[in-house]
């Protein structure tokens, strides 16, 4: 009699779910399975994928980050504000003007700094990740409002707009950006010492400490990377809208965590992959796009997404070996 290996099936459950959804949506809507719609889905998930790659590293290390949406907004606002208005240093009587490149670097540094703050708060001050990142959520939102005065920063120019709306070889630039990030972090997690140490820390932090692994440094690094990738997402959103919205990124942290969990990464840490997260983002993107094409109410879309998340977590728990 043929035996079914549950562990082998669980390894590919996200990919199977994606395949089933693709077939189902293509049968229900003639507009779904087209090149134009496929590129549209990839463009739509680019922001969530940037956030979710960083979230994957953080969850693999046994943490969580509730501030990614707020850091996205702060980073985009910093870049837009510096590009549009520059920076006035009253104590020196100097007005600094920023190029597109300079403003992008400043936005990335703002995101990395927020992530570094999270990492230090968690490792040095022993704050629970939930509390530390929830605090950063509030701090980043407040700083964004102070920086923008509560009003959008608009008119950023066509050069900056290439990040979010440009096309290269008929493929949107955000898709190229996220593809490069996926390749880089797949290599980082699979082929480097840092990646091996990351899984070790998430799997058993005490054992990692006893074997001499730099647990503190690894945790600070993953939160800093998470902040940096949130900044990349913020630049894409700001560029696409040609404005920095003070309330940008609201609720994005939930979609990010959902993509990671649906992609098979365990919330207890130490198990999962970046490629699994890519599949999780695709599942959410296909679900949202398909329901939109079928004229399903956005409110019902939220309900369906919630059930998908619960199902993914339930399957993850059932697939784990008993202890």
N, C-alpha and C positions, 0 to 999 in steps of 0.2 A: 504493500500500500504506500502511495506517495505521501511523504510527510512535508508539511509546509514549515519552513524556517521563519518563525516570527521575527527574529532579529534581523534577518535579511530583508524581509518585507518592510519592517519599520525603518530600515536605512533608506529605502526609496519611497516611503509613503508620501512625502511632499511632491516628488516628481510624478507619482501616479495620480495624485489629486489634481495637479496642474494639467496633466494630459486629459483627464476626464473633463475638467472644466473647459478646456480648449475645444474638445469635440462637442460638448453640450452647447456652448455658446455659438459655435459655428453653425449648428443645426437650427438654433432658435433665431439667429439673426444673419441675414445675407451680408450685412455690412461689416460683420466682425472679422472674418478671415480675409482681410485685404492688407496689402503692404502699407497703405496709408494709415490704417487703423493700428497696425502692429507698431509702426514708428511712433504713433500717438501714445500708445500704451507705454512704450519705453521712455518717451519724454516725460510722461506723467509720473512714472515711478522713480525718475532720476533723483529727485530731492529726497524721497523716503529711503532710497538705497544708500545715499551718502550717509544719512543719519543711522541707518540700520547696520552698516558695516562697523561703525564705531560702537554701536550698542552691542553688536555681537562680541567684540573683543572684551568689552566691559563685563558682559554677562558670563563669558567664558572664564573670566577671572573671579567670578563669584560676586559681582557687584550689580548695580543698576544705576541708571542715570535718568532722572525725571526733568532735567533742565535743558535737554537738547533743543526743544522748540524755542525756548527763551533765548538761548545762546545763538540760535539761528537768527532771530530778530535783531539781537544786539550787534552781531557781526555785520549783517547787511546794513544796518543803520550807520555803523561806524564808517564802513567803506563809502556809502552814499554821501554821508555828511561831509567827509573829508574831500571827496571828489567835487562836490557841488559848492561847498562853502569854505574849504580849507580849514586851517586851525590858527586861531589868533592867540598869541602869547602876550598878554597885556603887560606882564612884568618885564618883558624884553622889548615891548613895542614892536613886535614882529608879527606879520601875517604870513603863515606858511601855506603854499598852494601845492596840491597833490596831483600827480599824474594818475592815469587809470591804473598803471602797474603799482604805484605807491599806495593807492587806496585799497587795492586788492590785498597787498601784503599786510596793510594795517588791519583789515577785516579778519584775515587769517590769524594774525597775532592775537587779536581780541578773543577769538574763539579758543585758541590754544591756551591763553592765559586763564580763561574761565574754567577750562578742563583741568588745568594744573591746580587751580584753587580747590576744585573738587577733590582731586587726588591727595593733596596735602591735608585737607580737612579730614579725610577718611583715614589716612595712614598715620599722620602725626598727632592729630587730636582725637583719634579713635571714635569719630562720629559714625553712626550707621550710614551706609550709602543712601538709604531712603531719605534720611533727615538732611544730610549734607547737600544732596542734589536738589532737594525741595527748597532748601535755603537759597541755593544758586538760582533756581527758577525765579524766585521773588526778586533777588538782587539784579539779575539780568533784565527782567521786565522793567524794574524801576529805573535802571540806568538807561535803558532804551527810551523810556518816556522823558527822562531828563535831557538826553542827548538831542532828541527830535522836538522837544517841547510839546509832544503829543500830536504832532502833525506829520503827514507823509513828506519825505524828501524826494522830489520828482525832478524830471528833466536831466537824466544822467548821461545822455548822449549815445550815439550809435556804436561807438567803440566798446563801451562797457556793455552794451546790449548784446554783443556777440556771444557772451558767456551763456545767456539764457535763451536767445532766439536765433543764434547763428546756425548755419548748416554747412557741413563739410562732407564732400562726396555723397550728397543726398541724405546724409544722416545728421540729425540734430546734434549740435555741439554738446549739450548736457549728456547725451548718450555716450559720446566719446569720453567725456570726463569720467563718468561713472564706470565705463568699461576699463579705463586705465586704473582706476582705484581698485576695482575688483581684482584685476590681474596682480596688482602690487600686493594687496593684502592676502590673496590666496598664497602667493609665494612666501610672504612674511610668516603666515601661520603654519604652513606645511614644510617649508624648506629651511627655516632658520632656528637657531638656538632659542631666540626670543619666543618663537611660536611654541616650541616644546615646553619651555618654562611656563608659558601662559597656561597651557592645558594642565600642567602639574599643579600650579597654584590654585586653579579653579577646582581641580579634582579633590585635592586634599591640602589645604593651606598649612596645616600643622606639619604634615610630612615634608612639604616643600621647605619650610623653615628649618626643620631638623637636618635636611640634606644640604643646607647652605645656599639655597636659591635666594636671590635678591627680591624677596616678595614685595617689600615697600616700593622699590624702584619700578617693578613691573606694574604695580597698581597705579602709581603716579603716571607712568607712561601711557597706559591704556586710557585713563581719563583725559590726559592731554590730547591723545590722538582723537578721542571722541569729540572733544571740543573743537579741534581743528577741522574734522569732517563736518561738524555742525556749521562751521563757518563757511565751508565750501557750499553746503546746501543753502546757506543764507545768501551767498553771492549769486547763486543760480536763480533763486526766487526773486531777489531784488532786480537782477538784470532782466528777467523775463517780464516783470511788471513795470520796468523802467521807473521804479519808485521803491523806497524803503518804508514799509508800513509799520507803525509802532506795535501793532497787534499781530504781526506776522508769526506764523509757526504755532498758533494756538491748537492744541490737541495733537501736534505732530509726534510727540513722545509716545502717545498711545499706539499710533500706526507703526512706529518704529519697533516698539516692543512686540507688537503683534506679528510683524514680519519675521522677527528673529525667532519667536516661539513657533510660528507656523512652519518655519524652515527647519525645525528639528533641534534647535539649540536648547539645552536644558536650562531652566531657570535656576537650578542648583549649582550650575557651573561645571566646567571641565569637559563638556560634551557638546559638539556642534561644529559648524563650519561656515565660512563665508559664502561658499557656493549654495549651501542650504538656505542662507538668508536671501540670496539672489532669487531662489525659487519662491521663498515666502513673499518677497516683494512682488514678484510676477503674479502670484496667486491673488494677492490683494488688488493689484492693478487690473488683472483680467476680470475679477469679480466686480470692481467698481465700473469698469468700462462696459462690460456686458449688461449689467443692470441698467446703466444709463441708456444704452442702445435699445433696451427692452422697455424704456419709459417707466421704470420702477421708481417710486418716490425716494428721494434722498434719505428720508426718515427710515424707510424700510431697509435701505442699504446699510444704515448703521446697525439695525437689528440683526440683519444677516451676518454682517461682519463680526458682531459680538458672539453669535453662535459658532462661527468658524473658529474664533480664538478659543472659546471654551472647549470645542471639540479637539483642537490641536493640543491643548494642555492636557486634556483627559487621555488622549492617545499617548502623549509623551510619558505620563505617569504610569500607564498600563504597560508600556514597553520596557520600563526600567526593571531590572532584576530585583527580586525581593531580598530584603536584608534581615 
